[in-house]
């Protein structure tokens, strides 16, 4: 982890820097104009100190609404995001300047993001993670089997995980969609649950079976929370991208079309 350093978070909301603040002043009024919010569980977001928050992933717009939820409740998050976003001209420079953390998915460099996240937590930042690593492949947008990086981070740093269930962003911007639906105004729901105790797995970050078990535990809680929001039951069988023919990352709709041609 040589060369990776983070300053303790400062500002209000905690963790804000100049770029983050400017973006928030531009984006949040637009979100208020085009969406309605239904938020609860804010008392579970700590106002200071290291914290890991994890949410389900149904739309590219997720991160904006998730950031709004955290920002308006006292924390400017540090998200772990895919490298391609950071490589995008202008946008990439903005999110990097806002303190966000790139990850090279499905590569040998993915562990570097974990090192950055550990360093950021040690400095006292709040880290936001989408455990699935990509938009869910479940046809009805239920959480799918997740990657184990979230559990590994929680175990190494001995921090609990705060689950945050989200619903509504996929109506604003459908999965892999490029054109947002702005009217009628969509209600975007975010609910933070009580911190999940990860201590049963402390010291087992090198045990693949323990990591899978810990990850499934977190995702089960997140799915149960989403069931309450949606007022319906998730399928008994969880979609597992590891056993699916769909590509692990990227727009699988494009891949399906290509295969049919």
C-alpha positions as CSV (number, residue, x, y, z in Angstrom):
1,X,0.0,0.0,0.0
2,X,3.1,2.2,-0.4
3,X,2.4,5.7,-1.6
4,X,-1.3,5.7,-0.8
5,X,-2.2,8.4,1.6
6,X,-5.4,10.1,2.6
7,X,-6.0,13.2,4.6
8,X,-8.6,13.0,7.3
9,X,-12.0,14.2,6.0
10,X,-12.9,17.9,6.6
11,X,-15.6,20.3,5.6
12,X,-19.4,20.1,5.9
13,X,-20.8,17.7,4.9
14,X,-17.8,15.7,6.2
15,X,-15.4,14.7,3.4
16,X,-16.3,17.6,1.1
17,X,-13.7,19.1,-1.1
18,X,-14.0,22.0,-3.6
19,X,-14.9,19.8,-6.6
20,X,-17.4,17.7,-4.6
21,X,-19.0,20.9,-3.3
22,X,-19.3,22.5,-6.7
23,X,-20.8,19.4,-8.2
24,X,-23.3,19.1,-5.4
25,X,-24.5,22.7,-5.8
26,X,-25.2,22.0,-9.5
27,X,-26.6,18.5,-9.4
28,X,-28.7,18.4,-6.2
29,X,-31.1,21.2,-7.3
30,X,-31.7,19.4,-10.6
31,X,-32.5,16.1,-8.8
32,X,-35.0,18.0,-6.6
33,X,-36.6,19.5,-9.8
34,X,-37.1,16.2,-11.6
35,X,-37.5,13.6,-8.7
36,X,-39.3,13.2,-5.4
37,X,-37.4,11.6,-2.5
38,X,-38.5,9.1,0.1
39,X,-35.7,8.7,2.5
40,X,-35.5,6.9,5.9
41,X,-32.9,5.3,8.2
42,X,-30.7,8.4,8.1
43,X,-29.9,7.9,11.7
44,X,-27.9,4.8,10.8
45,X,-25.4,7.0,8.8
46,X,-22.6,8.0,11.2
47,X,-21.8,11.7,11.2
48,X,-18.1,11.1,11.6
49,X,-15.5,8.3,11.6
50,X,-14.8,5.5,9.1
51,X,-17.8,3.8,7.6
52,X,-18.7,1.4,4.8
53,X,-22.0,1.8,3.1
54,X,-23.3,-0.7,0.5
55,X,-26.2,-0.5,-1.9
56,X,-27.9,-2.4,-4.7
57,X,-27.2,-1.4,-8.3
58,X,-30.0,-1.0,-10.8
59,X,-29.1,2.0,-12.9
60,X,-26.2,4.2,-14.0
61,X,-28.0,7.0,-12.1
62,X,-27.7,5.2,-8.8
63,X,-24.5,6.8,-7.8
64,X,-25.9,10.3,-8.1
65,X,-28.9,9.6,-5.9
66,X,-26.8,7.6,-3.4
67,X,-24.4,10.5,-3.2
68,X,-27.2,12.9,-2.7
69,X,-28.7,10.7,0.1
70,X,-25.3,10.5,1.9
71,X,-24.3,14.2,1.3
72,X,-27.6,15.6,2.6
73,X,-27.2,13.4,5.7
74,X,-23.8,14.7,6.6
75,X,-21.2,12.7,4.6
76,X,-19.5,13.3,1.3
77,X,-18.7,9.7,0.2
78,X,-15.7,8.1,-1.5
79,X,-17.1,5.6,-4.1
80,X,-15.2,2.7,-5.6
81,X,-16.0,3.0,-9.3
82,X,-15.0,1.3,-12.6
83,X,-11.9,2.6,-14.3
84,X,-13.7,3.4,-17.6
85,X,-15.6,6.3,-15.9
86,X,-12.3,7.8,-14.7
87,X,-10.8,7.5,-18.2
88,X,-13.7,9.5,-19.7
89,X,-12.6,13.0,-20.7
90,X,-13.8,15.8,-18.4
91,X,-16.1,13.5,-16.3
92,X,-13.2,11.3,-15.3
93,X,-11.1,14.3,-14.1
94,X,-14.1,15.6,-12.1
95,X,-14.8,12.4,-10.3
96,X,-11.1,11.9,-9.6
97,X,-10.8,15.4,-8.2
98,X,-13.8,14.7,-6.0
99,X,-11.8,12.0,-4.3
100,X,-13.4,8.9,-5.9
101,X,-11.6,5.6,-6.2
102,X,-11.1,3.8,-9.5
103,X,-11.0,0.0,-9.8
104,X,-9.9,-2.2,-12.8
105,X,-12.7,-4.8,-12.7
106,X,-11.9,-8.4,-13.6
107,X,-8.2,-7.7,-13.5
108,X,-5.2,-8.4,-11.4
109,X,-5.1,-4.7,-10.5
110,X,-8.5,-4.8,-8.7
111,X,-6.8,-5.2,-5.3
112,X,-5.3,-1.8,-5.7
113,X,-8.8,-0.3,-5.1
114,X,-9.0,-2.3,-1.9
115,X,-5.7,-0.7,-0.7
116,X,-7.1,2.7,-1.5
117,X,-10.3,2.0,0.4
118,X,-8.4,0.7,3.4
119,X,-6.3,3.9,3.5
120,X,-9.4,6.1,3.1
121,X,-11.1,4.3,6.0
122,X,-8.1,4.6,8.2
123,X,-8.2,8.4,7.6
124,X,-11.8,8.5,8.7
125,X,-13.7,8.6,5.3
126,X,-17.0,7.0,4.4
127,X,-16.7,4.5,1.6
128,X,-19.6,3.7,-0.7
129,X,-19.6,0.4,-2.5
130,X,-21.9,-1.5,-5.0
131,X,-21.1,-5.1,-3.9
132,X,-22.4,-6.6,-7.2
133,X,-19.6,-4.7,-9.1
134,X,-21.9,-4.0,-12.0
135,X,-25.6,-3.4,-12.7
136,X,-27.7,-6.4,-11.6
137,X,-28.3,-9.0,-14.3
138,X,-31.5,-10.2,-12.6
139,X,-34.4,-9.6,-15.0
140,X,-36.5,-8.0,-12.3
141,X,-33.7,-5.9,-10.9
142,X,-33.3,-7.9,-7.6
143,X,-29.8,-8.0,-6.1
144,X,-27.6,-10.7,-7.6
145,X,-24.8,-12.7,-6.1
146,X,-22.1,-10.1,-5.2
147,X,-18.3,-10.0,-5.4
148,X,-16.4,-10.6,-2.1
149,X,-14.4,-7.3,-2.1
150,X,-17.0,-5.7,0.2
151,X,-16.7,-8.4,2.9
152,X,-12.9,-8.5,2.6
153,X,-12.7,-4.7,3.2
154,X,-15.0,-4.9,6.2
155,X,-13.1,-7.8,7.7
156,X,-9.6,-6.3,7.2
157,X,-10.6,-2.9,8.6
158,X,-13.0,-4.4,11.2
159,X,-15.8,-2.0,10.3
160,X,-19.5,-2.9,10.1
161,X,-21.4,-2.5,6.8
162,X,-24.4,-0.2,6.6
163,X,-26.8,-1.6,4.0
164,X,-28.7,1.0,1.9
165,X,-31.6,-0.3,-0.2
166,X,-32.5,1.8,-3.2
167,X,-35.5,1.8,-5.6
168,X,-36.6,4.3,-8.2
169,X,-33.3,5.2,-10.0
170,X,-34.1,2.6,-12.8
171,X,-37.3,4.5,-13.5
172,X,-35.4,7.7,-14.0
173,X,-32.8,6.0,-16.1
174,X,-33.5,2.4,-17.1
175,X,-30.7,-0.2,-16.8
176,X,-28.1,0.7,-19.4
177,X,-30.3,3.5,-20.7
178,X,-28.9,6.8,-21.9
179,X,-32.0,9.0,-22.0
180,X,-33.5,9.9,-18.6
181,X,-37.3,9.9,-17.9
182,X,-37.8,13.2,-16.2
183,X,-41.6,13.5,-16.2
184,X,-43.7,12.6,-14.4
185,X,-41.4,13.1,-11.4
186,X,-40.2,9.7,-10.0
187,X,-40.1,8.9,-6.3
188,X,-36.6,7.7,-5.5
189,X,-36.4,5.7,-2.3
190,X,-33.4,5.2,-0.1
191,X,-33.4,3.3,3.2
192,X,-30.3,2.8,5.4
193,X,-30.5,-0.2,7.7
194,X,-28.7,-0.8,11.0
195,X,-25.0,-1.6,10.7
196,X,-24.2,-5.2,10.0
197,X,-21.8,-6.8,12.5
198,X,-19.1,-8.5,10.5
199,X,-17.1,-9.8,13.5
200,X,-18.0,-13.5,13.0
201,X,-15.6,-13.3,10.0
202,X,-12.8,-11.3,11.5
203,X,-9.4,-12.8,10.8
204,X,-10.8,-14.9,7.8
205,X,-10.1,-12.5,5.0
206,X,-7.9,-15.2,3.4
207,X,-10.6,-17.8,3.5
208,X,-12.6,-17.8,0.2
209,X,-15.5,-19.8,1.7
210,X,-15.8,-17.3,4.6
211,X,-15.8,-14.4,2.2
212,X,-18.6,-15.9,0.1
213,X,-20.6,-16.6,3.3
214,X,-20.1,-13.1,4.7
215,X,-21.0,-11.5,1.3
216,X,-24.2,-13.6,1.0
217,X,-25.2,-12.5,4.5
218,X,-24.9,-8.9,3.6
219,X,-26.8,-9.3,0.3
220,X,-29.6,-11.2,2.0
221,X,-30.2,-8.3,4.4
222,X,-30.1,-5.8,1.6
223,X,-32.5,-7.9,-0.4
224,X,-34.9,-8.2,2.5
225,X,-34.9,-4.4,2.9
226,X,-35.6,-4.0,-0.8
227,X,-38.5,-6.5,-0.5
228,X,-40.1,-4.1,2.1
229,X,-39.7,-1.1,-0.2
230,X,-41.1,-2.9,-3.3
231,X,-43.8,-4.7,-1.3
232,X,-43.0,-8.0,-3.0
233,X,-40.8,-11.1,-2.5
234,X,-37.5,-11.6,-4.3
235,X,-37.0,-14.9,-6.1
236,X,-35.8,-17.8,-3.9
237,X,-33.0,-18.5,-6.4
238,X,-30.5,-15.6,-6.5
239,X,-29.1,-14.8,-9.9
240,X,-25.5,-15.7,-10.0
241,X,-23.3,-14.1,-12.7
242,X,-20.6,-16.8,-12.1
243,X,-22.9,-19.5,-13.5
244,X,-24.6,-17.4,-16.2
245,X,-23.7,-17.2,-19.9
246,X,-24.1,-13.4,-19.7
247,X,-20.9,-11.4,-19.7
248,X,-19.7,-10.6,-16.2
249,X,-19.5,-6.8,-16.8
250,X,-20.9,-4.3,-19.4
251,X,-24.1,-4.1,-21.2
252,X,-25.3,-7.7,-21.6
253,X,-28.1,-6.5,-23.9
254,X,-25.6,-5.5,-26.5
255,X,-23.8,-8.9,-26.2
256,X,-27.1,-10.7,-26.7
257,X,-27.9,-8.7,-29.8
258,X,-24.4,-9.4,-31.2
259,X,-24.8,-13.1,-30.6
260,X,-28.1,-13.2,-32.5
261,X,-26.7,-11.5,-35.6
